């Protein structure tokens, strides 16, 4: 069975519904799928329809604007006022069309083996970072929207740990969410964490990762934003970064390439081993920056998030190389 190329789920997300996670599970047709038009986003329907479609570079809050200025930047009663041109997000550089071929081939071999060919898995992961992406730094740079969303999420969580959930929400003019179930709060944060509509694959990956993070909060023992601890903050961000990297991998080397083992147990083994590589990489990267996380500020949060992604990809490459050498 081939993974479907550009397809999408037609159902929207409910926070209490367990989403299918993992590199393989994101691609296998466990849910009804239907073909997407080429111009549509792969992930357009993977999140609740809360997004305001269209370019959103900034997310001004009503309380932050002067009374005579609208959210577009135009003064009330001044038809001649023109808003400043927005600063567009930098797009990842386009690489060679065949740069993923080797990683896809090795991942296909691993899947066909039913999870026994660990050498091919290692070569797929190492090659994906070193050759397909151009190294860990370039791989991290390709996570453009996920880095922005990760910084926004981590900044909010840090504020909630330091100042309390109510204060952190009030700062964003979202005080009406205080005291509500944590899933509702995080859904209410969607447009702040991901200030884009998911119209590109890169943006869709960022939003999809946040949705999957919300779905896993309860099972990780995070049910109340009040009294959030540093360890819980780290867990939430780890979930987000892990899902973002998983989905990036799936989009780059999993779609329409891997044949799934016919045996359910073998398919589960393949998925589990892939997830283990990503989980270990993100967990080790967060351990390395733990001291920096304890000194998080609005000025350094973006750099720390980029550093986490870069180290995670570097560790993923090292784990893959070790696996390939010892298999």
FIKEMI-215300 format. One record per residue (C-alpha): chain; residue in three letters; x, y, z; residue number from 1. Coordinates in steps of 0.05 Angstrom, whole numbers, plus 5000, padded with zeros to 4 digits. Example, Ala and Ser with C-alpha at 12.3 -4.5 7.8 and 13.67 -1.06 7.14 Angstrom:
REM residues 2
{kette: A, rest: ALA, east: 5246, north: 4910, up: 5156, nr: 1} .
{kette: A, rest: SER, east: 5273, north: 4979, up: 5143, nr: 2} .
END
This chain:
REM residues 327
{kette: A, rest: UNK, east: 5000, north: 5000, up: 5000, nr: 1} .
{kette: A, rest: UNK, east: 5029, north: 5067, up: 4980, nr: 2} .
{kette: A, rest: UNK, east: 5023, north: 5129, up: 5022, nr: 3} .
{kette: A, rest: UNK, east: 4975, north: 5177, up: 4989, nr: 4} .
{kette: A, rest: UNK, east: 5004, north: 5239, up: 4956, nr: 5} .
{kette: A, rest: UNK, east: 4972, north: 5305, up: 4967, nr: 6} .
{kette: A, rest: UNK, east: 4911, north: 5283, up: 5006, nr: 7} .
{kette: A, rest: UNK, east: 4877, north: 5313, up: 5067, nr: 8} .
{kette: A, rest: UNK, east: 4828, north: 5295, up: 5122, nr: 9} .
{kette: A, rest: UNK, east: 4759, north: 5324, up: 5112, nr: 10} .
{kette: A, rest: UNK, east: 4742, north: 5323, up: 5187, nr: 11} .
{kette: A, rest: UNK, east: 4761, north: 5379, up: 5235, nr: 12} .
{kette: A, rest: UNK, east: 4796, north: 5369, up: 5301, nr: 13} .
{kette: A, rest: UNK, east: 4764, north: 5361, up: 5368, nr: 14} .
{kette: A, rest: UNK, east: 4811, north: 5369, up: 5429, nr: 15} .
{kette: A, rest: UNK, east: 4786, north: 5305, up: 5461, nr: 16} .
{kette: A, rest: UNK, east: 4795, north: 5264, up: 5398, nr: 17} .
{kette: A, rest: UNK, east: 4861, north: 5227, up: 5395, nr: 18} .
{kette: A, rest: UNK, east: 4896, north: 5244, up: 5330, nr: 19} .
{kette: A, rest: UNK, east: 4937, north: 5194, up: 5292, nr: 20} .
{kette: A, rest: UNK, east: 5009, north: 5213, up: 5306, nr: 21} .
{kette: A, rest: UNK, east: 5078, north: 5193, up: 5281, nr: 22} .
{kette: A, rest: UNK, east: 5115, north: 5196, up: 5216, nr: 23} .
{kette: A, rest: UNK, east: 5079, north: 5135, up: 5187, nr: 24} .
{kette: A, rest: UNK, east: 5012, north: 5147, up: 5220, nr: 25} .
{kette: A, rest: UNK, east: 5010, north: 5218, up: 5191, nr: 26} .
{kette: A, rest: UNK, east: 5013, north: 5188, up: 5121, nr: 27} .
{kette: A, rest: UNK, east: 4973, north: 5123, up: 5125, nr: 28} .
{kette: A, rest: UNK, east: 4899, north: 5128, up: 5108, nr: 29} .
{kette: A, rest: UNK, east: 4869, north: 5112, up: 5176, nr: 30} .
{kette: A, rest: UNK, east: 4817, north: 5166, up: 5163, nr: 31} .
{kette: A, rest: UNK, east: 4775, north: 5181, up: 5101, nr: 32} .
{kette: A, rest: UNK, east: 4818, north: 5221, up: 5054, nr: 33} .
{kette: A, rest: UNK, east: 4801, north: 5259, up: 4991, nr: 34} .
{kette: A, rest: UNK, east: 4846, north: 5287, up: 4937, nr: 35} .
{kette: A, rest: UNK, east: 4868, north: 5359, up: 4945, nr: 36} .
{kette: A, rest: UNK, east: 4873, north: 5409, up: 4889, nr: 37} .
{kette: A, rest: UNK, east: 4947, north: 5423, up: 4875, nr: 38} .
{kette: A, rest: UNK, east: 4942, north: 5494, up: 4901, nr: 39} .
{kette: A, rest: UNK, east: 4910, north: 5476, up: 4967, nr: 40} .
{kette: A, rest: UNK, east: 4949, north: 5464, up: 5032, nr: 41} .
{kette: A, rest: UNK, east: 4961, north: 5392, up: 5053, nr: 42} .
{kette: A, rest: UNK, east: 4940, north: 5410, up: 5124, nr: 43} .
{kette: A, rest: UNK, east: 4884, north: 5460, up: 5111, nr: 44} .
{kette: A, rest: UNK, east: 4832, north: 5418, up: 5148, nr: 45} .
{kette: A, rest: UNK, east: 4876, north: 5389, up: 5202, nr: 46} .
{kette: A, rest: UNK, east: 4860, north: 5444, up: 5251, nr: 47} .
{kette: A, rest: UNK, east: 4795, north: 5474, up: 5276, nr: 48} .
{kette: A, rest: UNK, east: 4767, north: 5528, up: 5231, nr: 49} .
{kette: A, rest: UNK, east: 4789, north: 5585, up: 5275, nr: 50} .
{kette: A, rest: UNK, east: 4841, north: 5616, up: 5229, nr: 51} .
{kette: A, rest: UNK, east: 4829, north: 5681, up: 5192, nr: 52} .
{kette: A, rest: UNK, east: 4851, north: 5666, up: 5121, nr: 53} .
{kette: A, rest: UNK, east: 4898, north: 5714, up: 5089, nr: 54} .
{kette: A, rest: UNK, east: 4966, north: 5743, up: 5105, nr: 55} .
{kette: A, rest: UNK, east: 4977, north: 5755, up: 5179, nr: 56} .
{kette: A, rest: UNK, east: 5045, north: 5782, up: 5195, nr: 57} .
{kette: A, rest: UNK, east: 5026, north: 5813, up: 5261, nr: 58} .
{kette: A, rest: UNK, east: 4972, north: 5796, up: 5312, nr: 59} .
{kette: A, rest: UNK, east: 4956, north: 5863, up: 5346, nr: 60} .
{kette: A, rest: UNK, east: 4911, north: 5860, up: 5406, nr: 61} .
{kette: A, rest: UNK, east: 4854, north: 5909, up: 5414, nr: 62} .
{kette: A, rest: UNK, east: 4883, north: 5937, up: 5478, nr: 63} .
{kette: A, rest: UNK, east: 4949, north: 5952, up: 5444, nr: 64} .
{kette: A, rest: UNK, east: 4921, north: 6000, up: 5392, nr: 65} .
{kette: A, rest: UNK, east: 4907, north: 6075, up: 5401, nr: 66} .
{kette: A, rest: UNK, east: 4833, north: 6090, up: 5401, nr: 67} .
{kette: A, rest: UNK, east: 4837, north: 6126, up: 5334, nr: 68} .
{kette: A, rest: UNK, east: 4876, north: 6071, up: 5298, nr: 69} .
{kette: A, rest: UNK, east: 4847, north: 6008, up: 5268, nr: 70} .
{kette: A, rest: UNK, east: 4882, north: 5941, up: 5266, nr: 71} .
{kette: A, rest: UNK, east: 4903, north: 5955, up: 5194, nr: 72} .
{kette: A, rest: UNK, east: 4944, north: 6015, up: 5216, nr: 73} .
{kette: A, rest: UNK, east: 4897, north: 6066, up: 5185, nr: 74} .
{kette: A, rest: UNK, east: 4873, north: 6125, up: 5227, nr: 75} .
{kette: A, rest: UNK, east: 4799, north: 6129, up: 5236, nr: 76} .
{kette: A, rest: UNK, east: 4770, north: 6182, up: 5189, nr: 77} .
{kette: A, rest: UNK, east: 4835, north: 6188, up: 5149, nr: 78} .
{kette: A, rest: UNK, east: 4823, north: 6152, up: 5082, nr: 79} .
{kette: A, rest: UNK, east: 4891, north: 6174, up: 5057, nr: 80} .
{kette: A, rest: UNK, east: 4930, north: 6138, up: 5111, nr: 81} .
{kette: A, rest: UNK, east: 4966, north: 6077, up: 5082, nr: 82} .
{kette: A, rest: UNK, east: 4989, north: 6019, up: 5127, nr: 83} .
{kette: A, rest: UNK, east: 5062, north: 6002, up: 5126, nr: 84} .
{kette: A, rest: UNK, east: 5082, north: 5945, up: 5081, nr: 85} .
{kette: A, rest: UNK, east: 5086, north: 5880, up: 5120, nr: 86} .
{kette: A, rest: UNK, east: 5151, north: 5843, up: 5129, nr: 87} .
{kette: A, rest: UNK, east: 5144, north: 5776, up: 5095, nr: 88} .
{kette: A, rest: UNK, east: 5170, north: 5713, up: 5128, nr: 89} .
{kette: A, rest: UNK, east: 5233, north: 5685, up: 5098, nr: 90} .
{kette: A, rest: UNK, east: 5220, north: 5623, up: 5057, nr: 91} .
{kette: A, rest: UNK, east: 5266, north: 5563, up: 5060, nr: 92} .
{kette: A, rest: UNK, east: 5314, north: 5557, up: 5002, nr: 93} .
{kette: A, rest: UNK, east: 5292, north: 5510, up: 4947, nr: 94} .
{kette: A, rest: UNK, east: 5340, north: 5452, up: 4939, nr: 95} .
{kette: A, rest: UNK, east: 5352, north: 5401, up: 4883, nr: 96} .
{kette: A, rest: UNK, east: 5289, north: 5362, up: 4864, nr: 97} .
{kette: A, rest: UNK, east: 5323, north: 5295, up: 4877, nr: 98} .
{kette: A, rest: UNK, east: 5356, north: 5312, up: 4944, nr: 99} .
{kette: A, rest: UNK, east: 5308, north: 5267, up: 4983, nr: 100} .
{kette: A, rest: UNK, east: 5316, north: 5206, up: 4937, nr: 101} .
{kette: A, rest: UNK, east: 5369, north: 5169, up: 4979, nr: 102} .
{kette: A, rest: UNK, east: 5333, north: 5181, up: 5045, nr: 103} .
{kette: A, rest: UNK, east: 5267, north: 5158, up: 5015, nr: 104} .
{kette: A, rest: UNK, east: 5299, north: 5096, up: 4986, nr: 105} .
{kette: A, rest: UNK, east: 5329, north: 5076, up: 5053, nr: 106} .
{kette: A, rest: UNK, east: 5265, north: 5091, up: 5091, nr: 107} .
{kette: A, rest: UNK, east: 5227, north: 5047, up: 5041, nr: 108} .
{kette: A, rest: UNK, east: 5276, north: 4990, up: 5053, nr: 109} .
{kette: A, rest: UNK, east: 5267, north: 4996, up: 5127, nr: 110} .
{kette: A, rest: UNK, east: 5191, north: 4996, up: 5121, nr: 111} .
{kette: A, rest: UNK, east: 5192, north: 4935, up: 5074, nr: 112} .
{kette: A, rest: UNK, east: 5235, north: 4897, up: 5124, nr: 113} .
{kette: A, rest: UNK, east: 5180, north: 4904, up: 5176, nr: 114} .
{kette: A, rest: UNK, east: 5226, north: 4943, up: 5221, nr: 115} .
{kette: A, rest: UNK, east: 5285, north: 4894, up: 5222, nr: 116} .
{kette: A, rest: UNK, east: 5332, north: 4932, up: 5175, nr: 117} .
{kette: A, rest: UNK, east: 5357, north: 4982, up: 5226, nr: 118} .
{kette: A, rest: UNK, east: 5416, north: 5000, up: 5182, nr: 119} .
{kette: A, rest: UNK, east: 5370, north: 5028, up: 5129, nr: 120} .
{kette: A, rest: UNK, east: 5332, north: 5068, up: 5181, nr: 121} .
{kette: A, rest: UNK, east: 5398, north: 5097, up: 5206, nr: 122} .
{kette: A, rest: UNK, east: 5420, north: 5115, up: 5136, nr: 123} .
{kette: A, rest: UNK, east: 5352, north: 5147, up: 5121, nr: 124} .
{kette: A, rest: UNK, east: 5355, north: 5192, up: 5183, nr: 125} .
{kette: A, rest: UNK, east: 5429, north: 5210, up: 5175, nr: 126} .
{kette: A, rest: UNK, east: 5422, north: 5223, up: 5100, nr: 127} .
{kette: A, rest: UNK, east: 5359, north: 5264, up: 5110, nr: 128} .
{kette: A, rest: UNK, east: 5397, north: 5313, up: 5155, nr: 129} .
{kette: A, rest: UNK, east: 5466, north: 5313, up: 5123, nr: 130} .
{kette: A, rest: UNK, east: 5450, north: 5307, up: 5049, nr: 131} .
{kette: A, rest: UNK, east: 5376, north: 5321, up: 5037, nr: 132} .
{kette: A, rest: UNK, east: 5373, north: 5381, up: 5084, nr: 133} .
{kette: A, rest: UNK, east: 5445, north: 5405, up: 5079, nr: 134} .
{kette: A, rest: UNK, east: 5463, north: 5395, up: 5152, nr: 135} .
{kette: A, rest: UNK, east: 5430, north: 5407, up: 5219, nr: 136} .
{kette: A, rest: UNK, east: 5432, north: 5483, up: 5214, nr: 137} .
{kette: A, rest: UNK, east: 5399, north: 5483, up: 5145, nr: 138} .
{kette: A, rest: UNK, east: 5348, north: 5432, up: 5170, nr: 139} .
{kette: A, rest: UNK, east: 5330, north: 5478, up: 5228, nr: 140} .
{kette: A, rest: UNK, east: 5323, north: 5537, up: 5181, nr: 141} .
{kette: A, rest: UNK, east: 5273, north: 5498, up: 5139, nr: 142} .
{kette: A, rest: UNK, east: 5228, north: 5495, up: 5201, nr: 143} .
{kette: A, rest: UNK, east: 5211, north: 5568, up: 5190, nr: 144} .
{kette: A, rest: UNK, east: 5139, north: 5571, up: 5214, nr: 145} .
{kette: A, rest: UNK, east: 5151, north: 5518, up: 5268, nr: 146} .
{kette: A, rest: UNK, east: 5207, north: 5560, up: 5296, nr: 147} .
{kette: A, rest: UNK, east: 5162, north: 5621, up: 5300, nr: 148} .
{kette: A, rest: UNK, east: 5105, north: 5581, up: 5331, nr: 149} .
{kette: A, rest: UNK, east: 5153, north: 5546, up: 5379, nr: 150} .
{kette: A, rest: UNK, east: 5181, north: 5613, up: 5403, nr: 151} .
{kette: A, rest: UNK, east: 5111, north: 5641, up: 5413, nr: 152} .
{kette: A, rest: UNK, east: 5089, north: 5578, up: 5451, nr: 153} .
{kette: A, rest: UNK, east: 5152, north: 5576, up: 5494, nr: 154} .
{kette: A, rest: UNK, east: 5147, north: 5650, up: 5510, nr: 155} .
{kette: A, rest: UNK, east: 5075, north: 5643, up: 5533, nr: 156} .
{kette: A, rest: UNK, east: 5090, north: 5581, up: 5575, nr: 157} .
{kette: A, rest: UNK, east: 5149, north: 5616, up: 5608, nr: 158} .
{kette: A, rest: UNK, east: 5105, north: 5675, up: 5626, nr: 159} .
{kette: A, rest: UNK, east: 5053, north: 5627, up: 5655, nr: 160} .
{kette: A, rest: UNK, east: 5106, north: 5593, up: 5698, nr: 161} .
{kette: A, rest: UNK, east: 5135, north: 5659, up: 5723, nr: 162} .
{kette: A, rest: UNK, east: 5072, north: 5701, up: 5730, nr: 163} .
{kette: A, rest: UNK, east: 5013, north: 5653, up: 5731, nr: 164} .
{kette: A, rest: UNK, east: 4965, north: 5633, up: 5677, nr: 165} .
{kette: A, rest: UNK, east: 4916, north: 5690, up: 5689, nr: 166} .
{kette: A, rest: UNK, east: 4969, north: 5743, up: 5681, nr: 167} .
{kette: A, rest: UNK, east: 4999, north: 5710, up: 5620, nr: 168} .
{kette: A, rest: UNK, east: 4931, north: 5707, up: 5586, nr: 169} .
{kette: A, rest: UNK, east: 4914, north: 5779, up: 5606, nr: 170} .
{kette: A, rest: UNK, east: 4978, north: 5802, up: 5573, nr: 171} .
{kette: A, rest: UNK, east: 4951, north: 5774, up: 5508, nr: 172} .
{kette: A, rest: UNK, east: 4882, north: 5804, up: 5520, nr: 173} .
{kette: A, rest: UNK, east: 4856, north: 5733, up: 5528, nr: 174} .
{kette: A, rest: UNK, east: 4835, north: 5738, up: 5601, nr: 175} .
{kette: A, rest: UNK, east: 4767, north: 5708, up: 5583, nr: 176} .
{kette: A, rest: UNK, east: 4802, north: 5641, up: 5575, nr: 177} .
{kette: A, rest: UNK, east: 4827, north: 5640, up: 5648, nr: 178} .
{kette: A, rest: UNK, east: 4799, north: 5582, up: 5687, nr: 179} .
{kette: A, rest: UNK, east: 4774, north: 5543, up: 5627, nr: 180} .
{kette: A, rest: UNK, east: 4797, north: 5472, up: 5609, nr: 181} .
{kette: A, rest: UNK, east: 4868, north: 5471, up: 5584, nr: 182} .
{kette: A, rest: UNK, east: 4848, north: 5445, up: 5515, nr: 183} .
{kette: A, rest: UNK, east: 4802, north: 5505, up: 5507, nr: 184} .
{kette: A, rest: UNK, east: 4857, north: 5553, up: 5529, nr: 185} .
{kette: A, rest: UNK, east: 4906, north: 5524, up: 5479, nr: 186} .
{kette: A, rest: UNK, east: 4855, north: 5526, up: 5423, nr: 187} .
{kette: A, rest: UNK, east: 4844, north: 5599, up: 5441, nr: 188} .
{kette: A, rest: UNK, east: 4919, north: 5610, up: 5435, nr: 189} .
{kette: A, rest: UNK, east: 4921, north: 5581, up: 5365, nr: 190} .
{kette: A, rest: UNK, east: 4923, north: 5648, up: 5328, nr: 191} .
{kette: A, rest: UNK, east: 4976, north: 5675, up: 5376, nr: 192} .
{kette: A, rest: UNK, east: 5021, north: 5614, up: 5373, nr: 193} .
{kette: A, rest: UNK, east: 5012, north: 5604, up: 5298, nr: 194} .
{kette: A, rest: UNK, east: 5000, north: 5675, up: 5269, nr: 195} .
{kette: A, rest: UNK, east: 4988, north: 5648, up: 5199, nr: 196} .
{kette: A, rest: UNK, east: 4931, north: 5611, up: 5165, nr: 197} .
{kette: A, rest: UNK, east: 4967, north: 5547, up: 5145, nr: 198} .
{kette: A, rest: UNK, east: 4964, north: 5564, up: 5071, nr: 199} .
{kette: A, rest: UNK, east: 5033, north: 5535, up: 5057, nr: 200} .
{kette: A, rest: UNK, east: 5060, north: 5467, up: 5075, nr: 201} .
{kette: A, rest: UNK, east: 5110, north: 5499, up: 5123, nr: 202} .
{kette: A, rest: UNK, east: 5054, north: 5537, up: 5159, nr: 203} .
{kette: A, rest: UNK, east: 5010, north: 5475, up: 5158, nr: 204} .
{kette: A, rest: UNK, east: 5064, north: 5434, up: 5192, nr: 205} .
{kette: A, rest: UNK, east: 5068, north: 5486, up: 5248, nr: 206} .
{kette: A, rest: UNK, east: 4993, north: 5487, up: 5260, nr: 207} .
{kette: A, rest: UNK, east: 4986, north: 5411, up: 5255, nr: 208} .
{kette: A, rest: UNK, east: 5041, north: 5402, up: 5307, nr: 209} .
{kette: A, rest: UNK, east: 5005, north: 5449, up: 5355, nr: 210} .
{kette: A, rest: UNK, east: 4939, north: 5411, up: 5345, nr: 211} .
{kette: A, rest: UNK, east: 4973, north: 5345, up: 5361, nr: 212} .
{kette: A, rest: UNK, east: 5006, north: 5376, up: 5422, nr: 213} .
{kette: A, rest: UNK, east: 4938, north: 5396, up: 5449, nr: 214} .
{kette: A, rest: UNK, east: 4913, north: 5325, up: 5438, nr: 215} .
{kette: A, rest: UNK, east: 4969, north: 5297, up: 5481, nr: 216} .
{kette: A, rest: UNK, east: 4967, north: 5345, up: 5540, nr: 217} .
{kette: A, rest: UNK, east: 4921, north: 5303, up: 5585, nr: 218} .
{kette: A, rest: UNK, east: 4958, north: 5238, up: 5574, nr: 219} .
{kette: A, rest: UNK, east: 5022, north: 5273, up: 5595, nr: 220} .
{kette: A, rest: UNK, east: 4990, north: 5295, up: 5660, nr: 221} .
{kette: A, rest: UNK, east: 4981, north: 5368, up: 5640, nr: 222} .
{kette: A, rest: UNK, east: 4908, north: 5385, up: 5655, nr: 223} .
{kette: A, rest: UNK, east: 4912, north: 5453, up: 5688, nr: 224} .
{kette: A, rest: UNK, east: 4950, north: 5515, up: 5665, nr: 225} .
{kette: A, rest: UNK, east: 4947, north: 5545, up: 5735, nr: 226} .
{kette: A, rest: UNK, east: 5009, north: 5524, up: 5773, nr: 227} .
{kette: A, rest: UNK, east: 5046, north: 5503, up: 5710, nr: 228} .
{kette: A, rest: UNK, east: 5116, north: 5480, up: 5728, nr: 229} .
{kette: A, rest: UNK, east: 5182, north: 5488, up: 5691, nr: 230} .
{kette: A, rest: UNK, east: 5183, north: 5413, up: 5677, nr: 231} .
{kette: A, rest: UNK, east: 5113, north: 5416, up: 5647, nr: 232} .
{kette: A, rest: UNK, east: 5133, north: 5475, up: 5605, nr: 233} .
{kette: A, rest: UNK, east: 5191, north: 5434, up: 5577, nr: 234} .
{kette: A, rest: UNK, east: 5145, north: 5374, up: 5565, nr: 235} .
{kette: A, rest: UNK, east: 5096, north: 5416, up: 5525, nr: 236} .
{kette: A, rest: UNK, east: 5150, north: 5446, up: 5482, nr: 237} .
{kette: A, rest: UNK, east: 5181, north: 5377, up: 5472, nr: 238} .
{kette: A, rest: UNK, east: 5115, north: 5351, up: 5447, nr: 239} .
{kette: A, rest: UNK, east: 5109, north: 5409, up: 5399, nr: 240} .
{kette: A, rest: UNK, east: 5180, north: 5404, up: 5371, nr: 241} .
{kette: A, rest: UNK, east: 5174, north: 5329, up: 5364, nr: 242} .
{kette: A, rest: UNK, east: 5109, north: 5333, up: 5324, nr: 243} .
{kette: A, rest: UNK, east: 5137, north: 5389, up: 5280, nr: 244} .
{kette: A, rest: UNK, east: 5198, north: 5348, up: 5262, nr: 245} .
{kette: A, rest: UNK, east: 5156, north: 5285, up: 5252, nr: 246} .
{kette: A, rest: UNK, east: 5110, north: 5321, up: 5203, nr: 247} .
{kette: A, rest: UNK, east: 5169, north: 5353, up: 5167, nr: 248} .
{kette: A, rest: UNK, east: 5200, north: 5284, up: 5158, nr: 249} .
{kette: A, rest: UNK, east: 5134, north: 5255, up: 5134, nr: 250} .
{kette: A, rest: UNK, east: 5124, north: 5310, up: 5083, nr: 251} .
{kette: A, rest: UNK, east: 5195, north: 5305, up: 5057, nr: 252} .
{kette: A, rest: UNK, east: 5209, north: 5230, up: 5054, nr: 253} .
{kette: A, rest: UNK, east: 5145, north: 5194, up: 5074, nr: 254} .
{kette: A, rest: UNK, east: 5092, north: 5216, up: 5025, nr: 255} .
{kette: A, rest: UNK, east: 5077, north: 5170, up: 4966, nr: 256} .
{kette: A, rest: UNK, east: 5142, north: 5132, up: 4974, nr: 257} .
{kette: A, rest: UNK, east: 5140, north: 5080, up: 5030, nr: 258} .
{kette: A, rest: UNK, east: 5104, north: 5013, up: 5024, nr: 259} .
{kette: A, rest: UNK, east: 5073, north: 4995, up: 5091, nr: 260} .
{kette: A, rest: UNK, east: 5084, north: 4924, up: 5117, nr: 261} .
{kette: A, rest: UNK, east: 5020, north: 4883, up: 5108, nr: 262} .
{kette: A, rest: UNK, east: 5028, north: 4855, up: 5179, nr: 263} .
{kette: A, rest: UNK, east: 4999, north: 4902, up: 5231, nr: 264} .
{kette: A, rest: UNK, east: 5052, north: 4883, up: 5283, nr: 265} .
{kette: A, rest: UNK, east: 5107, north: 4899, up: 5234, nr: 266} .
{kette: A, rest: UNK, east: 5075, north: 4965, up: 5215, nr: 267} .
{kette: A, rest: UNK, east: 5071, north: 4984, up: 5289, nr: 268} .
{kette: A, rest: UNK, east: 5144, north: 4966, up: 5298, nr: 269} .
{kette: A, rest: UNK, east: 5165, north: 5010, up: 5239, nr: 270} .
{kette: A, rest: UNK, east: 5126, north: 5068, up: 5266, nr: 271} .
{kette: A, rest: UNK, east: 5151, north: 5059, up: 5337, nr: 272} .
{kette: A, rest: UNK, east: 5225, north: 5058, up: 5316, nr: 273} .
{kette: A, rest: UNK, east: 5217, north: 5120, up: 5273, nr: 274} .
{kette: A, rest: UNK, east: 5184, north: 5157, up: 5331, nr: 275} .
{kette: A, rest: UNK, east: 5238, north: 5135, up: 5378, nr: 276} .
{kette: A, rest: UNK, east: 5291, north: 5168, up: 5335, nr: 277} .
{kette: A, rest: UNK, east: 5255, north: 5234, up: 5335, nr: 278} .
{kette: A, rest: UNK, east: 5236, north: 5231, up: 5408, nr: 279} .
{kette: A, rest: UNK, east: 5307, north: 5217, up: 5431, nr: 280} .
{kette: A, rest: UNK, east: 5334, north: 5273, up: 5388, nr: 281} .
{kette: A, rest: UNK, east: 5287, north: 5326, up: 5414, nr: 282} .
{kette: A, rest: UNK, east: 5293, north: 5302, up: 5487, nr: 283} .
{kette: A, rest: UNK, east: 5369, north: 5304, up: 5485, nr: 284} .
{kette: A, rest: UNK, east: 5368, north: 5372, up: 5452, nr: 285} .
{kette: A, rest: UNK, east: 5324, north: 5401, up: 5507, nr: 286} .
{kette: A, rest: UNK, east: 5369, north: 5370, up: 5560, nr: 287} .
{kette: A, rest: UNK, east: 5428, north: 5407, up: 5529, nr: 288} .
{kette: A, rest: UNK, east: 5393, north: 5475, up: 5533, nr: 289} .
{kette: A, rest: UNK, east: 5360, north: 5466, up: 5601, nr: 290} .
{kette: A, rest: UNK, east: 5402, north: 5520, up: 5632, nr: 291} .
{kette: A, rest: UNK, east: 5384, north: 5569, up: 5576, nr: 292} .
{kette: A, rest: UNK, east: 5311, north: 5552, up: 5585, nr: 293} .
{kette: A, rest: UNK, east: 5315, north: 5572, up: 5658, nr: 294} .
{kette: A, rest: UNK, east: 5340, north: 5641, up: 5637, nr: 295} .
{kette: A, rest: UNK, east: 5288, north: 5650, up: 5581, nr: 296} .
{kette: A, rest: UNK, east: 5271, north: 5722, up: 5562, nr: 297} .
{kette: A, rest: UNK, east: 5230, north: 5752, up: 5505, nr: 298} .
{kette: A, rest: UNK, east: 5296, north: 5774, up: 5473, nr: 299} .
{kette: A, rest: UNK, east: 5329, north: 5705, up: 5471, nr: 300} .
{kette: A, rest: UNK, east: 5270, north: 5658, up: 5462, nr: 301} .
{kette: A, rest: UNK, east: 5274, north: 5657, up: 5386, nr: 302} .
{kette: A, rest: UNK, east: 5348, north: 5641, up: 5386, nr: 303} .
{kette: A, rest: UNK, east: 5338, north: 5585, up: 5438, nr: 304} .
{kette: A, rest: UNK, east: 5283, north: 5553, up: 5397, nr: 305} .
{kette: A, rest: UNK, east: 5327, north: 5554, up: 5334, nr: 306} .
{kette: A, rest: UNK, east: 5383, north: 5524, up: 5375, nr: 307} .
{kette: A, rest: UNK, east: 5338, north: 5468, up: 5399, nr: 308} .
{kette: A, rest: UNK, east: 5317, north: 5450, up: 5329, nr: 309} .
{kette: A, rest: UNK, east: 5388, north: 5453, up: 5304, nr: 310} .
{kette: A, rest: UNK, east: 5414, north: 5408, up: 5360, nr: 311} .
{kette: A, rest: UNK, east: 5355, north: 5360, up: 5351, nr: 312} .
{kette: A, rest: UNK, east: 5372, north: 5350, up: 5277, nr: 313} .
{kette: A, rest: UNK, east: 5446, north: 5343, up: 5294, nr: 314} .
{kette: A, rest: UNK, east: 5430, north: 5289, up: 5345, nr: 315} .
{kette: A, rest: UNK, east: 5383, north: 5255, up: 5295, nr: 316} .
{kette: A, rest: UNK, east: 5440, north: 5252, up: 5245, nr: 317} .
{kette: A, rest: UNK, east: 5488, north: 5224, up: 5297, nr: 318} .
{kette: A, rest: UNK, east: 5439, north: 5171, up: 5320, nr: 319} .
{kette: A, rest: UNK, east: 5427, north: 5151, up: 5248, nr: 320} .
{kette: A, rest: UNK, east: 5501, north: 5146, up: 5233, nr: 321} .
{kette: A, rest: UNK, east: 5513, north: 5104, up: 5295, nr: 322} .
{kette: A, rest: UNK, east: 5455, north: 5057, up: 5276, nr: 323} .
{kette: A, rest: UNK, east: 5481, north: 5050, up: 5205, nr: 324} .
{kette: A, rest: UNK, east: 5551, north: 5034, up: 5229, nr: 325} .
{kette: A, rest: UNK, east: 5531, north: 4982, up: 5280, nr: 326} .
{kette: A, rest: UNK, east: 5475, north: 4947, up: 5241, nr: 327} .
END
